């Protein structure tokens, strides 16, 4: 029986400010090419509307989490994140996704990959993309996952149960070093930058360097085609400087523009994925941006002068606020990340069998 007739066991969850398909690794082809082909057909890619699939016609809703039991000594499950294209039939494993990560713990528990305990259940997750481990603390009253709670996150209506995500060994996750160029500050296209990787390769620059204030709306940024072209050229050169090679077809590095806070937070951010302005900011991108700013001499470090003693930093973005928890030992050489984490929410939207578009051989 073909896969479009048999279907694929799939759960759709909102994780943070993203939405994706969560699939057990055992339910997918072992061959990566066959797996990617199946997922593209499930998502409805390529098609800018994704009308014949489960995608939502945006990069934030064209994501997949492949989850399975882990043989890693420090992990319960493996999580492979795949970013699928919308109009183009692309599948990328070049980065993690911290938003989709928020749904991995609940999914693993509900699939029976991890046994729940009464109260809260810790799920140790190996992020396959970066071979690093995150620990998700999931509310499980009575030994069952609950999605109901009172935690609100910007960009998502209503409230849900809070899921704490603590990251370890994320420094240099993709590039091999917290400061992939070996410098705290570099120059790219005449712009002062800090290239940093604490779970996500990011290039930090000040918004005025791009002729912006840092308070522009998402719509204003999205309408600026000249800005998109400049960001693309900028990040391509930065990617080469960071040792990532030719990134013209990659979603990393991310560009994050910094400005003084305007809404009671500690810093205002405008980020791009990779050239499309983000309606908010990615989980690991926010963690990495704050990490970079904490380094003396880094771009944006001057903005930290009035930050509170608390390690929790309120990051402003176009649609609200994002709270991250970061501690960096700046006295070490090179600087060392002591701790980084976030609080997110997730909600199960659908659980059942999904039917992909027929393949060419079907």
PyMOL commands that set and color helices and strands:
alter all, ss='L'
color gray80, all
select helices_A, chain A and resi 3-6+25-27+32-43+59-61+98-101+104-110+141-143+207-210+218-222+225-241+283-293+301-304
alter helices_A, ss='H'
color red, helices_A
select strands_A, chain A and resi 8-15+18-24+63-69+77-84+91-92+119-127+132-140+162-168+186-188+191-197+201-206+254-259+267-272+312-317+320-329+336-354
alter strands_A, ss='S'
color yellow, strands_A
deselect
rebuild
show_as cartoon
